[in-house]
């Protein structure tokens, strides 16, 4: 009997010893790897770590809600996945070529501009409301799951496609200085600001966007443009110049637009004119209704009395004439 008790005691001690031996391994499993020294050094400055050894205690970071590591020459943000409570992440002006925030599902604000990112996927960030990813090298941007997104700044990248069809809460979209050939914003009727200049767009339809106050679509290849949204008078910033293939612009009130959105302010090109229905007009028309001539201009948009090329009337119509001596 005593022998059995001795054996049982020995077995119990072995189990206890095994548990004690495993404790350091358990502690090691609660560490997060931070391979980028500049990233870890910033965490040390913020008080989340104390030794530059490529690791930080996970317990020190998994409840952090705000993190600013911008301007620290960071090339690798590995370890950010264990900041599971992050609400706001500022990592702009670094040297990042990739960024994985799939595990940061609490994010509402992500600012990662001025890096070298080529792809960005925020489809898992369903709480995200603000995304600044401008001034990178993005060729791909996945926004499909970011249904709460209201503010998107993705300008100055290399995007040829931008799908915002799932982002119906968007109010601000700045996608200028890309290589977009198409931009479908039919689902984004809450937009107040749309800046899509310096792309290769051939058509733009914002006729459903009754909240628009700013529209800048210059330096594209537009041939059709419809802004008959019933709210033109509240669009205080309208710029559509440098669209050489565009002549007629569909608007609510051609007279009002001619008086308020004119090339005298640099807003439109000399060949642009406004119409309530472009499909029912041609570029050169005969007008028999009574109207008042406002001014005559040459091909450069300068007012002239000699050999005028364009006659602009108070009803928003324009007649083109060429005088040959």
Secondary structure, 3 states (H helix, E strand, C coil): CHHHHHHHHHHHHHHHHHHHHHHHHHHHCCEEECCCHHHHHHHHHCCCCCCCCCEEEHHHHCCCCEEECCCCCCCCCCCHHHCCCCCEEECCCCCCCCCCCCCCCCCCEEECCCCCCCEEECCCCCCCCEEECCCCCCCEEECCCCCCCCEEECCCCCCCCCCCCCCCCCCEEECCCCCCCCCCCCCCCCCCEEECCCCCCCEEECCCCCCCCEEECCCCCCCEEECCCCCHHHCCEEECCCCCCCCEEECCCHHHHHHHCCHHHCCCCCCCEEECCHHHCCCCCCCCCCCCEEEEECCCCCECCCCCCEEEECCCCEEECCCCC
